[in-house]
Amino acid sequence: MTTAIQNHSSHDHHGPAKGIGRWLYTTNHKDIGTMYLWFSFSMFLLGGAFALVIRAELFQPGLQLVEPEFFNQMTTMHGLIMVFGAVMPAFVGLANWMIPMMIGAPDMALPRMNNLSFWILPFAFAMLASTLFMEGGAPNFGWTFYAPLSTTYAPPSVTFFIFAVHIMGASSIMGAINIIATIFNMRAPGMTYMKMPLFVWTWLITAYLLIAVMPVLAGVVTMMLMDIHFGTSFFNAAGGGSPVLFQHVFWFFGHPEVYIMILPAFGIVSAIIPAFSRKKLFGYVSMVYATGSIAILSFIVWAHHMFTVGMPYAAEVFFMYSTMLIAVPTGVKVFNWVATMFRGSISFETPMLFSIAFVILFTIGGFSGLMLAIAPADFQYHDTYFVVAHFHYVLVPGAVFSIMASVYYWLPKWTGHMYDETLGKTHFWLSFVGVNVTFFPQHFIGLAGMPRRIPDYALQFADFNMISSIGAFLFGFSQLLFLLIVVKCVIAGKKAPAKPWDGAEGLEWTVDSPAPYHTFEKPPKVE
Amino acid sequence: MGRSFQWMMAGMLVVLATSAGADWEMNMTKGVTDISQTVYSLHMIIFGICVVIGVVVFGVMIYSMIAHRKSQGAVAANFHESTWVEVLWTLIPFAILVGMAIPATGALKQIYSKGDPDLTVEIVGYQWKWRYRYLSDDPSTEISFFSNLTTPPEEISNEAPKNTNYLLEVDEPMVLPVNKRVRFVITAADVIHAWWVPELAVKKDAVPGIINEAWTKVNVPGIYRGQCAELCGKDHGFMPIVVDVREQDEFDSWLVAKQDEAKKLAELTSKDWTMAELMERGEQVYGTFCSACHQADGSGVPPAFPPLKASPIALGEINKHIEVVVKGVNGTSMQAFGSQLSEVDMAAVITYERNAWGNNTGDLVSPMDIVNYNAEQ
């Protein structure tokens, strides 16, 4: 017993293990966070490459580069990889790195599970990507995989897709359990709930959403599996099932899922805007309640994705009203950010630029979301490029910009070096212009009547599609600059102080830069 | 602030005004039905409110970014909450939303209103075409036909210049009478499709096993084009919709002509066909229904779409060949064409497949053979 304790205390002060073993066996939240972030970035490039295939084909009317069959595989894989491979793991990576440091904890509550929840992901995505080389091709039924296109009419690779989704779901659920356990049990003395940084709050709520809906996703893909291989008829009308049931179950997962991808972004922006406005976040308490309200509302709005499916009048009205309500707490958040900037002392370092762009462009995505909530108008918008423009506005300059903002914000803490500010600003402006040139014209072609998910289009949509494709290539290739900046900062750079941003607040800035391998072995005291 | 606001509004109006006439179509169509106009105004109202809110919010933000810069010596204030402001910016948006919900609910009510239809058309989505059936109390006067894309493959593959209605043209449009309430009953035969014509503001999913309803009353005669709006597989982008709205008398004569055509087809079924006649008709049918997958030269796209050239089925027993075409092949993309093709077309295409591309079996399958086959089932 004594030896065990002694071993334990000598164990406390060692650094990372050497070689590949460090990464394979690590239970360190910082190592795991780093792996999540690099994994996410590689998926971002892969999903981005698929997007560029799509935009290259749509550069002009006619079929130039790919066959419709392959085009459908590209739209499907782009969506799946970006949602499950790029955005979600990036937020989990940030949670791993930052939550323990923000609440004064030495590590995550369940470190071995943490290792497992990361290391099953590469297998899931390797399996998903391998479907591209299978007979019959990769999944080609859209990331929303509506039955019966994804069951009776699916390529054989659908089974691999289902298994990959199961693994991703398991990873997410384990990650969520870990985050909740950490926040509940490992806060430093004095770190009461209403003192937690908003990133911690938004992730706590996100983790609950994950635990609530990932099993629903697992359920729906299992029902597909049963229909395909075991003769059931959940989604097969001929056997007494209903294709509409699929959509209800899918969107009961799918709508909270989109908030899973945006709530942590709210938390990040709520850290960065006060830091560079040198002024406390306006309305902290209302931010917490607004996040909670959005999460609760997310469970009763799912059928607004299905306004044209043939629902009765009462259902249309209910889902229209409940969806519109989301604008209230979301509005509160936007107003709070603006009020934080108002009469601040603002400077425009790269993280701030990304955060300001987040607020403006996410709000534009919110406006189109409000328009889409209006059921009678949605009959014209539904399944057009207007929808594509809407969700890309909330996900790219929304979720993705917030992730980039956070990388720039915390890179000095992670690497101990300052990133190159000029290159960072260049990356921002290229991304900002690229994103808007890509997605703004998509509002127009959607309103003018172009359906989504088509490989070829009528001539009146040609001009805006060409502009959109040019923007996409600009945005896509700008991300190589991001890679360069990060690599450069990891290798070398100006030495970063413990707190490189004079307006920043939080426990993470009380430890050295780079953050030592183990932080807060003795809990800090929070007044 | 007030000045810049006016300028931004003026700019927005200029953009909207010029967009109306330009080739760069960028807004929703007003359409040609009462409902499409209601939906258009609703869209513009909501859009306008969003623009105003955006100008105010972004205005304050941009003002802060200019006036409260650290580089200009701005010193941060230290307020960080205010109950009455927070209550106010919860209540005001709520009130605006109520203001939006009122016209939206009205429009929805109008779309869902009941009424006696003057005409009912059944719409069935297939991979990748539409079938229209004009329902009638007297089954002998019912007509039914498929509506297929007619854009030539050379235009799609950029070997020929594209015509104005590229991808939005069909062999047989849906014909409707003007100023009549038309009821649509919509379903699908395989996967989910969605029938959408922007000018009618009708978009409804066609779901296999479920019958959806929609209706329209078109105010202006003309040709209106739309597309399938729900991903339905390979050729989702290639199943357009064309609605040809005519004056009542023109519609009536079209309907009578269609009914005569149906009668003639019945006569054709019993006539004696020559090999040359069947081959000629078969080639047309093949081009419309089969070549998308099995290719014009019968080479297919293996493994998903097997070749017909020298295939065991096309060279084998005739009844087996008929069975595959009539019933389809379970678990593959091969559909059951029994409900899609007339006996004449069925006989013609099977004869064609057994004798084209060097499949010289010399077999002649007559329409009566198909009638007999169906009778035995």
Contacts between the chains, C-beta under 8 A, distances in Angstrom:
chain1	res1	chain2	res2	distance
A	61	B	162	6.4
A	61	B	166	6.6
A	61	B	167	7.9
A	62	B	155	7.4
A	62	B	156	6.0
A	62	B	157	6.9
A	62	B	158	4.3
A	62	B	162	7.0
A	63	B	156	5.5
A	63	B	157	6.0
A	63	B	158	7.5
A	64	B	158	6.7
A	68	B	234	5.0
A	68	B	235	6.2
A	68	B	236	7.6
A	68	B	237	6.5
A	68	B	238	7.6
A	69	B	234	5.1
A	69	B	304	7.9
A	72	B	231	7.3
A	72	B	233	7.5
A	72	B	234	7.0
A	72	B	236	7.6
A	135	B	303	6.2
A	136	B	303	7.3
A	136	B	304	6.5
A	140	B	233	7.6
A	140	B	234	7.9
A	141	B	231	6.9
A	142	B	231	4.8
A	146	B	191	7.9
A	146	B	192	5.9
A	146	B	230	7.5
A	146	B	231	7.2
A	148	B	190	7.5
A	148	B	191	5.5
A	148	B	192	7.6
A	148	B	208	6.6
A	149	B	191	4.4
A	149	B	192	6.9
A	149	B	231	6.8
A	149	B	232	6.6
A	149	B	233	6.2
A	152	B	191	7.9
A	152	B	331	7.6
A	153	B	127	7.9
A	153	B	190	6.8
A	153	B	191	5.5
A	153	B	233	6.3
A	153	B	333	7.2
A	236	B	209	8.0
A	237	B	207	7.8
A	237	B	208	5.0
A	237	B	209	2.0
A	237	B	210	6.9
A	238	B	208	7.9
A	238	B	209	6.9
A	241	B	209	8.0
A	242	B	209	6.6
A	242	B	210	6.9
A	243	B	192	5.8
A	243	B	207	5.4
A	243	B	208	6.3
A	243	B	209	6.9
A	243	B	210	7.4
A	244	B	207	6.2
A	244	B	210	6.4
A	277	B	68	7.8
A	277	B	76	6.7
A	278	B	70	7.0
A	278	B	76	4.5
A	279	B	76	4.1
A	279	B	77	6.7
A	279	B	78	6.9
A	279	B	80	7.3
A	280	B	78	6.9
A	280	B	80	4.0
A	281	B	80	6.6
A	282	B	79	7.5
A	282	B	80	5.3
A	282	B	81	6.7
A	283	B	80	7.4
A	283	B	81	5.5
A	283	B	86	5.6
A	284	B	80	7.2
A	284	B	81	7.3
A	285	B	81	7.2
A	286	B	81	7.9
A	286	B	86	5.2
A	308	B	194	6.1
A	308	B	203	5.1
A	308	B	204	5.8
A	308	B	205	5.2
A	308	B	229	7.7
A	309	B	205	4.9
A	309	B	207	7.0
A	309	B	212	7.9
A	310	B	204	6.6
A	310	B	205	6.1
A	310	B	207	6.9
A	310	B	210	6.5
A	310	B	212	3.8
A	310	B	213	7.7
A	313	B	108	6.8
A	313	B	109	7.5
A	313	B	112	4.5
A	316	B	108	5.9
A	316	B	112	7.7
A	317	B	105	6.3
A	317	B	108	6.5
A	320	B	101	7.4
A	320	B	104	6.5
A	320	B	105	7.8
A	320	B	108	7.4
A	321	B	101	6.3
A	324	B	97	4.9
A	324	B	100	6.9
A	324	B	101	6.3
A	325	B	97	7.2
A	327	B	93	6.1
A	327	B	97	6.1
A	328	B	90	6.1
A	328	B	93	5.4
A	328	B	94	5.6
A	328	B	97	7.1
A	331	B	89	6.8
A	331	B	90	7.9
A	331	B	93	4.6
A	332	B	86	7.1
A	332	B	89	6.5
A	332	B	90	6.0
A	334	B	57	6.4
A	335	B	57	7.3
A	335	B	89	4.7
A	338	B	57	6.1
A	338	B	60	5.4
A	338	B	61	5.0
A	338	B	64	7.3
A	339	B	85	7.5
A	340	B	80	7.8
A	341	B	61	6.3
A	341	B	64	4.4
A	341	B	65	7.0
A	341	B	68	7.0
A	342	B	60	6.4
A	342	B	64	4.8
A	342	B	68	7.0
A	343	B	64	7.2
A	343	B	68	5.7
A	343	B	74	7.8
A	343	B	76	7.0
A	343	B	77	4.2
A	343	B	79	7.7
A	344	B	64	6.8
A	344	B	68	5.4
A	344	B	74	7.2
A	344	B	76	4.8
A	344	B	77	7.5
A	345	B	68	6.6
A	345	B	69	7.7
A	345	B	70	4.4
A	345	B	74	4.5
A	345	B	75	5.8
A	345	B	76	4.2
A	346	B	64	6.7
A	346	B	65	6.2
A	346	B	68	5.4
A	346	B	69	5.4
A	346	B	70	6.0
A	346	B	74	6.9
A	347	B	69	7.2
A	347	B	70	4.5
A	347	B	71	6.9
A	356	B	61	7.5
A	356	B	65	7.2
A	359	B	61	7.0
A	360	B	58	6.1
A	360	B	61	7.1
A	363	B	54	6.9
A	363	B	57	6.7
A	363	B	58	7.6
A	364	B	54	7.2
A	367	B	50	3.9
A	367	B	53	7.5
A	367	B	54	6.3
A	370	B	46	6.9
A	370	B	50	6.4
A	370	B	100	7.8
A	371	B	43	7.0
A	371	B	46	5.2
A	371	B	47	6.5
A	371	B	50	6.8
A	374	B	42	6.5
A	374	B	43	7.8
A	374	B	46	5.7
A	374	B	100	6.9
A	374	B	104	4.7
A	375	B	104	6.8
A	375	B	108	5.5
A	376	B	38	7.3
A	376	B	39	5.3
A	376	B	42	6.0
A	376	B	104	6.1
A	376	B	107	3.9
A	376	B	108	5.0
A	376	B	110	8.0
A	376	B	111	5.8
A	377	B	39	5.8
A	377	B	42	5.4
A	377	B	43	4.7
A	377	B	46	6.6
A	377	B	104	7.5
A	377	B	107	7.9
A	379	B	39	6.8
A	379	B	111	7.3
A	379	B	201	6.1
A	379	B	202	7.5
A	379	B	203	4.9
A	380	B	28	5.6
A	380	B	39	5.9
A	380	B	43	7.0
A	380	B	198	6.4
A	380	B	201	5.9
A	380	B	203	7.0
A	382	B	194	7.9
A	382	B	203	6.0
A	382	B	229	6.8
A	383	B	194	6.4
A	383	B	196	7.8
A	383	B	203	7.7
A	383	B	229	4.2
A	383	B	230	6.0
A	384	B	229	7.2
A	443	B	26	7.9
A	444	B	24	7.4
A	444	B	25	7.5
A	444	B	26	3.5
A	444	B	27	7.5
A	445	B	26	7.9
A	447	B	26	6.5
A	447	B	27	5.2
A	447	B	28	4.6
A	448	B	25	4.1
A	448	B	26	6.2
A	448	B	27	7.2
A	448	B	28	7.7
A	448	B	29	7.8
A	449	B	29	7.0
A	449	B	198	4.5
A	449	B	226	7.5
A	449	B	227	7.7
A	451	B	196	7.4
A	451	B	227	5.2
A	451	B	228	7.1
A	451	B	229	4.9
A	451	B	237	7.6
A	452	B	231	7.9
A	453	B	231	4.6
A	453	B	236	6.4
A	453	B	237	7.8
A	454	B	227	7.5
A	454	B	236	6.2
A	454	B	237	3.2
A	455	B	237	5.4
A	456	B	156	6.4
A	456	B	167	6.4
A	456	B	237	5.2
A	456	B	238	7.4
A	457	B	167	6.8
A	457	B	237	7.1
A	458	B	165	7.6
A	458	B	166	5.7
A	458	B	167	5.0
A	458	B	168	5.1
A	459	B	162	6.1
A	459	B	164	6.9
A	459	B	166	5.3
A	460	B	23	7.4
A	460	B	25	5.5
A	463	B	23	7.7
A	463	B	24	5.8
A	464	B	24	7.0
A	464	B	26	7.5
